Amino acid sequence: MKQKEIAQLSAEELKKTLTETRIAYTKMKLNHAVANLEAPHKIKETRRAVARMITETKNRNTNAQ
């Protein structure tokens, strides 16, 4: 997900998407450890998407205070 897409999500949608993306990232890492993935670059993209969502959550919490 791009930063603009993440910024447009509501707080609940962001939380839900973050949880789903973290689960997907964990599954990708486990699957890649057992057998190579067809698109290993997806692991990197997913990890960065999780980081963007965490950053957006922290920014919203900081701005709310």
C-alpha positions in Angstrom: 0.0 0.0 0.0 1.1 3.5 -0.7 1.3 6.2 1.9 -1.5 8.1 0.3 -3.8 5.1 0.5 -2.9 4.5 4.1 -3.5 8.1 5.1 -7.1 7.9 3.7 -8.0 4.9 5.9 -10.1 5.5 9.0 -8.6 4.4 12.3 -10.6 1.2 12.4 -9.7 0.3 8.8 -6.1 1.0 9.5 -6.0 -1.2 12.5 -7.8 -4.0 10.7 -5.5 -3.7 7.6 -2.4 -3.6 9.8 -3.5 -6.9 11.5 -4.2 -8.6 8.2 -1.0 -7.4 6.6 1.1 -8.6 9.6 -0.5 -12.1 9.4 0.2 -12.2 5.6 3.8 -11.1 6.2 4.3 -13.8 8.8 2.8 -16.5 6.5 5.1 -15.3 3.6 8.2 -15.5 5.8 7.3 -19.0 6.9 6.5 -20.2 3.4 9.7 -18.8 2.1 11.7 -20.6 4.8 10.2 -23.9 3.7 10.2 -23.4 0.0 11.1 -20.5 -2.3 8.3 -18.1 -3.2 7.5 -17.2 -6.8 7.8 -13.5 -5.9 10.1 -13.1 -3.0 10.0 -9.3 -3.5 6.5 -9.4 -2.0 8.0 -10.0 1.4 9.9 -6.8 1.2 6.9 -4.8 0.0 4.7 -6.3 2.7 7.3 -5.5 5.4 7.4 -1.9 4.2 3.6 -1.6 4.1 3.5 -2.8 7.7 6.1 -0.2 8.7 4.1 2.6 6.9 0.9 1.6 8.7 2.7 1.6 12.1 4.1 5.0 11.3 0.7 6.4 10.3 -0.8 5.0 13.5 1.9 6.6 15.7 1.5 10.0 13.8 -2.2 9.9 14.4 -1.7 9.2 18.1 0.8 12.0 18.4 -1.5 14.5 16.6 -4.4 13.5 18.8 -2.7 14.4 22.0 
